[in-house]
Amino acid sequence: MSLDQKKAPIYEALERYNDMRVVPFDVPGHKHGKGNPLLTDFLGQTCMNVDVNSMKPLDNLCHPVSVIREAENLAAEAFGAGHCFFMVNGTTSSVQSMILSVCKEGDKIIIPRNVHRSAINALIISGVLPVYVDPGVDMKLGIPLGMSIADVRRAMDENPDAKAVFVNNPTYYGICSDLSKIVKMAHSRGMKVLVDEAHGTHLYFGANMPINAMAAGADMAAVSMHKTGGSLTQSSFLLVGKKAGITEGHVRSIINLTQTTSGSYLLLSSLDIARKYYATRGRELCAQVVKSAEYARAEVNRIGGYYAYSDELVNGDSIFAFDKTKLSVYTRDVGLEGIEVYDKLRDLYDIQMELGDLGNVLAIISPGDRWKDIERLVSALAEIKRRYGSEGKKQLDHRYINPEIVSSPKQAFYGEQESIPIMESAGRVSCEFVMCYPPGIPIIAPGERLTPEILEYIEHSKNSGCFMTGTEDMDIEYIRVMK
């Protein structure tokens, strides 16, 4: 019997709690806002009233037995999963819990090199060994592609002892891999499939979308409900497949190693309400998003010079499908790098894009975007081209730089090391990350050899104005390397 998706157990429990007019002698110390009127004025009384501690009427995130448990069951049904965990440490925590749930120190995991740093952080924590798959790059756009079936098969054949395969699906730019085939190949070899679906909440609710992880038979998936599903920032779902053979208790014990014991009821209730909203209206909402994105894409392409790409990129393999809700725009043909357009949109037009890289800008479209907002973006892009555009920039060499793995991420991160000027580090083995954020995909990661090509890319990214992060040195002038 299906569950009533119109219910929101955590939200309803908080409403009952408010009606009780409880006198709080527990934490948090703001005591429904009375202890910090400045914060109450800023966030509002309703927010402060429901920022409360775990208690019997509200359940406990670490060991849910009532309203949180009921909310988990509703979410699992909505997403077609065997179980759903509410995550309040972000999708970073979801990604790390997936890896820690199926791999232990010394195990191998087949993983694309263009993963988010959260996945490599999990390898540092656990001592799991990466078997990297070259994701390939679109030579014009400079965006990483999905996982080629031939490359995944080769990695499996060469590493039959690997415990799992990790897949980004969709990527930041909307590229999807042949997830169903990867799952079939992995399961036939006894490997688990873990999917980073940080940008794929809508795949579960919209019509004619690329296949989602649970429908493809994946074992676990990390879903950023806050990115495209409308919950509060830092809230996420961790899904376990119905046939995964991974027990709920085991996964929860892994989650509880690192997730806070003080789960925010603001985040939990936002997940509960967002699930209800999409479970009851998802098809309509996703159709609206696709319509908005398609309109924006057509208008941007009509400007000329810019290229807002879509499913014409699909090749049936490394680009198996395209997520049409993503408005990714190539900018170099108007003579501007993506990061330049990104900065001008923000600084001159008060428009905040999701990211700008050396060749592209990305807008995340959601049900919250109005037609006049899209028109404003299109108009701003047209004016930027007119005021600042030129004949176009020389196409970059986007050949994928396949890193040389010298040691495991854990060995490099915790090993003997020294700090040297980054531009003098060619030939040395990095103990740190260097990346542009967003999207947070490492240019170099711990355990990889720094090469002149990599250093040239880092220098060009810095000079272009990309927001660089990852090293202890905040200016990215020095890097820690293995002795």
Secondary structure as UniProt FT lines:
FT   TURN            5..6
FT   HELIX           9..20
FT   TURN            29..35
FT   HELIX           37..43
FT   HELIX           45..50
FT   HELIX           56..58
FT   TURN            61..62
FT   HELIX           67..79
FT   STRAND          83..87
FT   HELIX           90..102
FT   TURN            105..106
FT   STRAND          108..112
FT   TURN            113..114
FT   HELIX           117..126
FT   STRAND          129..133
FT   TURN            139..141
FT   HELIX           149..158
FT   TURN            160..161
FT   STRAND          164..168
FT   TURN            172..173
FT   STRAND          175..176
FT   HELIX           179..188
FT   TURN            189..190
FT   STRAND          192..197
FT   TURN            198..199
FT   HELIX           201..204
FT   TURN            207..208
FT   HELIX           213..216
FT   STRAND          220..223
FT   HELIX           225..228
FT   TURN            233..234
FT   STRAND          236..240
FT   TURN            242..243
FT   HELIX           248..258
FT   HELIX           265..303
FT   STRAND          307..308
FT   HELIX           311..313
FT   TURN            318..319
FT   STRAND          321..322
FT   TURN            324..325
FT   STRAND          326..330
FT   HELIX           332..334
FT   HELIX           338..349
FT   STRAND          355..356
FT   STRAND          360..364
FT   TURN            367..368
FT   HELIX           371..388
FT   HELIX           409..414
FT   STRAND          417..421
FT   HELIX           422..424
FT   TURN            426..427
FT   STRAND          429..430
FT   STRAND          434..436
FT   TURN            437..439
FT   STRAND          442..444
FT   TURN            446..447
FT   STRAND          448..449
FT   HELIX           452..463
FT   TURN            464..465
FT   STRAND          468..469
FT   TURN            474..475
FT   STRAND          478..482
//
